[in-house]
Amino acid sequence: MVPKPANPLSDEARRSTIHVQKGHSGPFGREQAMFERFTDEARRSIICAQEESKALGHDRIGTEHLLLGLFHDDVGGAAVTLQSFGVTLDAARDAVVALVGRGDGPSHGHIPFTPRAKRVLERSLRAALKLDHSYIGSEHLLLGLLDEGEGAAADLFAGLAIDPREARRRARSALAAAPPPGSPPGPTSPPPFAAYDQANRQARDLARQLETVRAAKDAALDDGDATQAITLRKRERMILAVRAGLLRDIAAAEAPPTPPPAEQPPD
């Protein structure tokens, strides 16, 4: 999927993000330019993080809510990366409740970001700049969470068996699979898997996801629902990109080591 930053948002999205752009309590303060780098998908992920926090009765948006928000972008690389570990939104939400519990906070209105969540958003910008990207997508938000390394999201990664190093690699692979025009792709030659068996299981899981998405896409085409078919095609491409990275690593793990060059006899 080619990200499209700074597209017009819905009225709901504008209302939900006005505090970010103009208020001093937003995640970026005066750095409005950074927020303007966010793709619509990344902005929706943040809006969903706020809604997840409210639904759980929490009075702030923490890293755990940012993680839940990423699952809502179901055609984005972040959601596909997280789901490639066999984790669903419901499972992640249950893990959040087990970790921090429910609260009795406000169910409407603006709620602030925690200092750690603000740092994650800043890290997402650094992750984008490091890859020479002019936009911040959901994959960069995931990289920001992974780079933070502490807090509720880090505990959730451990509890949900999401390996940060491997998740980081898969998110970068998803970014490289669909770079925006004019932006150089990120690194695509990671080292081979250590967990070979796990990689095979994950590849099989992705194959099942791919089969389901393709069947749904075909059904949408049969029904003449072009919008749904396009959405499913985008998701299909993301799954293919992540699966391709897995298959490359599996092949690398199976390949015999390259023997050292033979010594040449002295002249």
Secondary structure per residue as TSV (DSSP state, phi and psi in degrees):
chain	resnum	aa	ss	phi	psi
A	1	M	-	360.0	132.4
A	2	V	-	-89.3	114.9
A	3	P	-	-63.3	150.1
A	4	K	-	-128.3	84.4
A	5	P	B	-67.7	154.3
A	6	A	T	63.1	26.8
A	7	N	-	-74.8	157.3
A	8	P	-	-61.2	138.1
A	9	L	-	-101.0	165.2
A	10	S	-	-68.8	166.7
A	11	D	H	-59.5	-39.1
A	12	E	H	-61.8	-43.4
A	13	A	H	-65.0	-40.3
A	14	R	H	-63.2	-43.1
A	15	R	H	-63.9	-37.1
A	16	S	H	-74.8	-21.7
A	17	T	H	-107.4	-0.6
A	18	I	H	-63.2	-32.1
A	19	H	H	-68.0	-30.8
A	20	V	H	-68.9	-41.3
A	21	Q	H	-80.0	-35.1
A	22	K	H	-118.3	-25.1
A	23	G	-	-85.8	150.0
A	24	H	T	-75.8	-14.2
A	25	S	T	-91.8	2.5
A	26	G	S	-70.2	169.1
A	27	P	T	-67.0	-21.7
A	28	F	T	-109.9	-5.8
A	29	G	T	59.5	-119.4
A	30	R	T	-86.7	-2.0
A	31	E	-	-86.7	63.6
A	32	Q	H	-62.8	-32.0
A	33	A	H	-60.2	-34.1
A	34	M	H	-67.0	-42.3
A	35	F	H	-62.5	-35.3
A	36	E	H	-67.2	-14.3
A	37	R	T	-76.5	-17.1
A	38	F	B	-68.2	135.9
A	39	T	B	-71.4	163.4
A	40	D	H	-57.6	-38.5
A	41	E	H	-63.3	-42.5
A	42	A	H	-66.6	-39.4
A	43	R	H	-64.1	-41.4
A	44	R	H	-64.7	-35.4
A	45	S	H	-61.3	-39.9
A	46	I	H	-68.9	-40.7
A	47	I	H	-60.8	-42.6
A	48	C	H	-66.4	-33.0
A	49	A	H	-61.6	-42.0
A	50	Q	H	-62.9	-43.3
A	51	E	H	-66.4	-36.7
A	52	E	H	-63.1	-42.0
A	53	S	H	-61.9	-45.9
A	54	K	H	-62.8	-42.5
A	55	A	H	-62.7	-29.2
A	56	L	T	-90.0	2.1
A	57	G	T	74.7	24.1
A	58	H	-	-92.5	153.1
A	59	D	S	-105.9	15.1
A	60	R	S	-155.3	164.6
A	61	I	B	-105.2	112.6
A	62	G	-	-106.0	-176.9
A	63	T	H	-63.6	-29.7
A	64	E	H	-64.9	-36.0
A	65	H	H	-74.4	-35.7
A	66	L	H	-59.9	-39.8
A	67	L	H	-63.4	-45.4
A	68	L	H	-61.9	-38.1
A	69	G	H	-60.3	-33.3
A	70	L	H	-65.6	-29.5
A	71	F	H	-67.1	-21.7
A	72	H	T	-76.3	-20.2
A	73	D	-	-84.4	76.0
A	74	D	T	-74.5	-2.6
A	75	V	T	-110.9	5.3
A	76	G	S	-95.0	162.2
A	77	G	H	-66.2	-30.9
A	78	A	H	-65.4	-47.7
A	79	A	H	-63.5	-43.0
A	80	V	H	-63.7	-40.1
A	81	T	H	-61.6	-48.1
A	82	L	H	-64.2	-41.7
A	83	Q	H	-69.8	-21.9
A	84	S	T	-67.8	-14.4
A	85	F	T	-91.0	6.5
A	86	G	T	81.3	18.0
A	87	V	-	-102.6	133.8
A	88	T	-	-107.8	167.2
A	89	L	H	-59.5	-44.1
A	90	D	H	-61.5	-41.9
A	91	A	H	-65.2	-41.1
A	92	A	H	-65.8	-40.3
A	93	R	H	-65.2	-42.1
A	94	D	H	-60.5	-38.3
A	95	A	H	-66.7	-36.9
A	96	V	H	-63.5	-45.5
A	97	V	H	-61.7	-41.6
A	98	A	H	-64.8	-32.6
A	99	L	H	-81.3	-47.9
A	100	V	H	-118.3	-7.7
A	101	G	-	76.7	-179.8
A	102	R	-	-99.6	161.7
A	103	G	-	-129.6	-171.4
A	104	D	-	-126.8	37.9
A	105	G	-	-74.2	-177.1
A	106	P	-	-67.0	144.1
A	107	S	S	-98.4	1.0
A	108	H	S	-151.3	169.8
A	109	G	S	85.5	177.3
A	110	H	-	-81.3	136.8
A	111	I	-	-125.0	146.5
A	112	P	-	-81.7	164.0
A	113	F	B	-87.5	147.3
A	114	T	-	-73.0	159.0
A	115	P	H	-55.8	-38.2
A	116	R	H	-67.9	-38.6
A	117	A	H	-63.8	-37.9
A	118	K	H	-62.6	-40.3
A	119	R	H	-63.2	-37.6
A	120	V	H	-62.0	-42.5
A	121	L	H	-64.3	-37.5
A	122	E	H	-67.2	-37.8
A	123	R	H	-64.9	-31.9
A	124	S	H	-64.6	-35.7
A	125	L	H	-65.5	-44.1
A	126	R	H	-61.4	-40.1
A	127	A	H	-62.2	-40.6
A	128	A	H	-65.6	-45.3
A	129	L	H	-64.7	-36.1
A	130	K	H	-62.7	-31.2
A	131	L	T	-93.4	8.1
A	132	D	T	61.3	35.1
A	133	H	-	-99.3	138.5
A	134	S	S	-90.7	-0.5
A	135	Y	S	-126.6	165.6
A	136	I	B	-121.4	112.7
A	137	G	-	-104.5	-178.5
A	138	S	H	-62.4	-31.2
A	139	E	H	-65.0	-37.5
A	140	H	H	-67.5	-36.2
A	141	L	H	-61.8	-41.6
A	142	L	H	-63.2	-42.2
A	143	L	H	-61.5	-38.1
A	144	G	H	-62.2	-41.8
A	145	L	H	-63.0	-43.5
A	146	L	H	-66.9	-37.8
A	147	D	H	-72.2	-25.0
A	148	E	H	-61.5	-45.3
A	149	G	-	76.0	-7.7
A	150	E	-	-138.8	168.4
A	151	G	S	95.8	-172.4
A	152	A	H	-62.6	-41.9
A	153	A	H	-62.3	-40.7
A	154	A	H	-62.0	-40.3
A	155	D	H	-64.8	-36.5
A	156	L	H	-68.6	-40.0
A	157	F	H	-56.3	-44.3
A	158	A	H	-66.4	-44.9
A	159	G	H	-67.9	-29.1
A	160	L	T	-94.5	7.1
A	161	A	T	59.6	39.6
A	162	I	-	-99.4	109.8
A	163	D	-	-73.8	118.5
A	164	P	H	-58.5	-42.0
A	165	R	H	-63.9	-43.3
A	166	E	H	-71.5	-38.1
A	167	A	H	-63.0	-38.1
A	168	R	H	-62.9	-42.7
A	169	R	H	-64.4	-41.9
A	170	R	H	-68.9	-37.9
A	171	A	H	-63.1	-40.6
A	172	R	H	-67.5	-35.7
A	173	S	H	-64.5	-39.9
A	174	A	H	-64.0	-39.4
A	175	L	H	-64.6	-42.8
A	176	A	H	-67.7	-25.6
A	177	A	H	-72.3	-22.0
A	178	A	S	-142.6	65.8
A	179	P	-	-72.4	147.4
A	180	P	-	-71.0	159.4
A	181	P	T	-57.9	132.8
A	182	G	T	86.0	-4.1
A	183	S	-	-105.9	132.9
A	184	P	-	-70.4	144.0
A	185	P	-	-69.2	158.2
A	186	G	-	-79.0	-179.5
A	187	P	-	-64.1	139.6
A	188	T	-	-129.2	14.8
A	189	S	-	-123.2	67.5
A	190	P	-	-76.1	165.3
A	191	P	-	-70.3	160.1
A	192	P	-	-66.9	160.9
A	193	F	-	-62.7	148.6
A	194	A	S	-91.2	-38.5
A	195	A	-	-90.7	79.7
A	196	Y	H	-62.8	-46.6
A	197	D	H	-63.1	-40.7
A	198	Q	H	-62.7	-39.2
A	199	A	H	-61.7	-41.1
A	200	N	H	-62.9	-42.5
A	201	R	H	-63.3	-42.6
A	202	Q	H	-65.7	-36.6
A	203	A	H	-64.9	-39.2
A	204	R	H	-66.4	-39.5
A	205	D	H	-61.2	-42.5
A	206	L	H	-65.4	-35.9
A	207	A	H	-63.2	-38.8
A	208	R	H	-67.4	-41.8
A	209	Q	H	-59.4	-42.0
A	210	L	H	-62.6	-42.2
A	211	E	H	-62.1	-42.2
A	212	T	H	-64.8	-45.0
A	213	V	H	-64.6	-41.5
A	214	R	H	-65.4	-38.3
A	215	A	H	-64.5	-41.8
A	216	A	H	-66.1	-37.4
A	217	K	H	-64.4	-44.1
A	218	D	H	-62.2	-39.5
A	219	A	H	-64.9	-39.3
A	220	A	H	-64.2	-39.9
A	221	L	H	-64.7	-41.2
A	222	D	H	-62.3	-34.4
A	223	D	T	-83.8	-3.4
A	224	G	T	76.0	17.9
A	225	D	-	-90.9	85.0
A	226	A	H	-65.9	-37.4
A	227	T	H	-62.0	-47.2
A	228	Q	H	-65.2	-38.3
A	229	A	H	-63.1	-40.3
A	230	I	H	-65.7	-43.0
A	231	T	H	-59.9	-44.5
A	232	L	H	-68.5	-32.9
A	233	R	H	-65.1	-39.9
A	234	K	H	-61.8	-43.4
A	235	R	H	-64.5	-40.3
A	236	E	H	-57.9	-43.3
A	237	R	H	-64.8	-39.6
A	238	M	H	-64.8	-43.3
A	239	I	H	-62.6	-41.7
A	240	L	H	-61.2	-39.2
A	241	A	H	-65.6	-45.1
A	242	V	H	-66.9	-41.5
A	243	R	H	-64.9	-36.7
A	244	A	H	-60.8	-40.2
A	245	G	H	-63.9	-40.9
A	246	L	H	-62.0	-45.5
A	247	L	H	-65.6	-35.1
A	248	R	H	-62.7	-42.1
A	249	D	H	-69.0	-37.1
A	250	I	H	-63.3	-43.5
A	251	A	H	-62.9	-39.0
A	252	A	H	-66.2	-36.5
A	253	A	H	-69.6	-29.9
A	254	E	H	-80.7	-23.8
A	255	A	S	-68.4	138.4
A	256	P	-	-68.7	151.1
A	257	P	-	-62.6	145.5
A	258	T	-	-73.4	123.9
A	259	P	-	-68.6	150.9
A	260	P	-	-66.8	152.8
A	261	P	-	-63.2	142.8
A	262	A	-	-67.2	142.4
A	263	E	-	-72.2	137.6
A	264	Q	-	-83.5	135.5
A	265	P	-	-64.6	146.4
A	266	P	-	-63.8	145.5
A	267	D	-	-67.1	360.0
